[in-house]
Amino acid sequence: MLSAAFWLGLILTFFSASLFAASGTGTTNATLPAGSQVWSLLLLTWLLLGIGYSAVQTPSGRLLRRSAQAADRPAVFAAQFALSHACWLVTYPLAGWLGATLPLAVTALAFSALTFAALVVAAQVWPAADAETQVHSHDDLPPDHPHLVEADGHRHDHAFVIDDLHTRWPSRAN
């Protein structure tokens, strides 16, 4: 299960973090309904779920670090921690309740559907062109603003994060 974390650096030289995380979600989604009847299949399912989960979770630290200024990172990581644990707070009791009232195969299919829905939402909200640097403009800033000192005019590119000067992701029109 740690293999996904150990290989992340090498893998991300060939694939984007979003593709790596999506493949982990796909692995989890395909594996959930697979096996709970045969012990050896259950062990394989457990292994694949661990690899899929690691593939989804491991890039999140890199994504969060890249998405915030250094001063904002503690708050961003705390928010991610709180949000992920809020999800666990909902899904753990749901798994227990569904597992106690429905056959385990149906419960696994329900969570597979939930995982697929999360994958669809992630594909919709994750920027398609997720380059680290983004070309954008600051038409509202004066030419002598400190942010524009090293830039060649109002239109420039740099490692892009949402902050006080960059309140939304740049569109192609920017």
PENORJO-V694744 format. One record per backbone hydrogen bond with DSSP energy under -0.5 kcal/mol. NH is the residue of the N-H (numbers start at 1). CO is the residue of the C=O. If there is no record, write none. Layout:
nh:NH co:CO
nh:NH co:CO
This chain:
nh:4 co:1
nh:6 co:2
nh:7 co:3
nh:8 co:4
nh:8 co:5
nh:11 co:7
nh:12 co:8
nh:13 co:10
nh:14 co:11
nh:15 co:11
nh:20 co:16
nh:21 co:17
nh:22 co:18
nh:23 co:19
nh:24 co:20
nh:25 co:21
nh:26 co:22
nh:27 co:23
nh:28 co:24
nh:29 co:25
nh:30 co:26
nh:31 co:27
nh:32 co:28
nh:33 co:29
nh:34 co:31
nh:35 co:31
nh:42 co:38
nh:43 co:39
nh:44 co:40
nh:45 co:41
nh:46 co:42
nh:47 co:43
nh:48 co:44
nh:49 co:45
nh:50 co:46
nh:51 co:47
nh:52 co:48
nh:53 co:49
nh:54 co:50
nh:55 co:51
nh:56 co:52
nh:57 co:53
nh:58 co:54
nh:59 co:55
nh:60 co:57
nh:61 co:57
nh:61 co:58
nh:62 co:58
nh:63 co:59
nh:64 co:60
nh:65 co:61
nh:66 co:62
nh:67 co:63
nh:68 co:65
nh:72 co:69
nh:73 co:69
nh:73 co:70
nh:76 co:72
nh:77 co:73
nh:78 co:74
nh:79 co:75
nh:80 co:76
nh:81 co:77
nh:82 co:78
nh:83 co:79
nh:84 co:80
nh:85 co:81
nh:86 co:82
nh:87 co:83
nh:88 co:84
nh:89 co:85
nh:90 co:86
nh:91 co:87
nh:92 co:88
nh:94 co:90
nh:95 co:91
nh:96 co:92
nh:97 co:93
nh:98 co:94
nh:99 co:95
nh:100 co:96
nh:101 co:97
nh:102 co:98
nh:107 co:103
nh:108 co:104
nh:109 co:105
nh:110 co:106
nh:111 co:107
nh:112 co:108
nh:113 co:109
nh:114 co:110
nh:115 co:111
nh:116 co:112
nh:117 co:113
nh:118 co:114
nh:119 co:115
nh:120 co:116
nh:121 co:117
nh:122 co:118
nh:123 co:119
nh:124 co:120
nh:125 co:121
nh:126 co:122
nh:130 co:128
nh:131 co:129
nh:134 co:158
nh:136 co:156
nh:138 co:154
nh:141 co:138
nh:145 co:142
nh:148 co:145
nh:149 co:145
nh:149 co:146
nh:153 co:151
nh:156 co:136
nh:156 co:154
nh:158 co:134
nh:160 co:132
nh:162 co:67
nh:163 co:161
nh:163 co:166
nh:174 co:171
